[in-house]
Amino acid sequence: MALTQPEALTPSPAIFAPEQGEHWIEPLKDGRHVLIRPLRAEDREREKAFIMRLSPESRHFRFLCQINEPGKAMLDQLMTIDQQHMAYVALAHVDGELLEVGISRYATGASPDECECAITIDDQWRNLGLASLLLGHLIDHAREHGYKEMYSIEDAANTYVHDLVRAFGFSTARDPEDACRVVHRLALR
């Protein structure tokens, strides 16, 4: 899922601190477990490595454009957690290393009572229920913080997300500004 708000490229000075120690150990369909917790500053290199491991198609679906490597400004934006930005990271032990295998995030939209969301799952970790877990935690957080609507703007070819958002009750319509994209919307209240 994509976030399409490139205007906020620098971290906000007002840091929003999620509940200290907030985390979940969640089972996946294949029996493995992941740790889901808020994204932290020390995850910066892990986030960059995660993006680099994504297939070109997954990177395109995530950013609605093709990128080879995230630059400093993009990483600054992705690492921002404050009053208007939230991200949950999914971590798993793989060959003795703690890797990011998925992430969900939102940013305040054009209206202060709506947020745009994005979910990205490592290609190797798809179809295990991870996207549902991450989206569920993200929706709960957005509700708790007073958002009335969550939406995402997707490439229409991103079939991975269609069943996911349908299961959570999102409605889907063509993007009026781009016929190659769709907009998924969920009322949170």
Secondary structure by P-SEA (a helix, b strand, c coil): cccccccccccccccccccccccccccccccbbbbbbcccccaaaaaaaaaaaccaaaaaaacccccccccaaaaaaaacccccbbbbbbbbbccccccccccccccccccccbbbbbbbccccccccaaaaaaaaaaaaaaaaacccbbbbbbcccccccaaaaaaabbbbbcccccccbbbbbbbcc
